[in-house]
Amino acid sequence: MLLYTSRPGWLDMLHKRARKPRLFSAGMNGPISCIFVLFVYTINMDYQHEQHTVHLIVYHIIWCPKRRRKVLVGLVHDRLKQIIEEVASSHHWTVLRLAIQPDHVHLFLRSNPYTMPTDIAHAIKGRSSHILRVEFPHLQRMPSLWTRSTFYSTAGNVSAQTIQTYIERQSKQ
């Protein structure tokens, strides 16, 4: 495609003004440098063909416990992983990557076009909070297990590798 304009160099000016996306937020600890991934998870990022739809819907969802307490360790970590996988399979979602840190959860998940991303987090946080607080009495002392805040990001073929790198980096800290 060839663009004609009366102002030469306007495209260069626009390109210089464009803000580059930030891979890591400023509040994260650790140096930001080039990261070379030696081992890459192979993810099925093909389009899903259903009766009347074709889609590729992948979400990166992050949430944390109330007051960012480091309670997702040991048996709680293992049980939370099991609960998330149960909820995902019951709703026909595919967990592509799950990283549970002591104070937050990263979920990289493939969904369908009929489910809103807020419903995904609501279903997982609701069921996991109920089950974990029944099975682990020390979690009942918290006013609630999860915060109301949740981070949502959509991903596709282009940014899936970026999200994988980010989750791997967070897992190593």
Buried (B, 14 or more C-beta within 10 A) or exposed (E): EEEEEEEEEEEEEEEEEEEEEEBBEEEEEEEEEEEEEEEEEEBEBEEBEEEEEEBBBBBBBBBBBBEEEEBBEEEBBEBBBEBBEBBBEEBEBBBBBBBBBBBBBBBBBBBBEEBEBEEBBEBBBEBBBEBBBEEBEEBEEBEEBBBEEBEBBEBEEEBBBBBBBBBBBBEEE
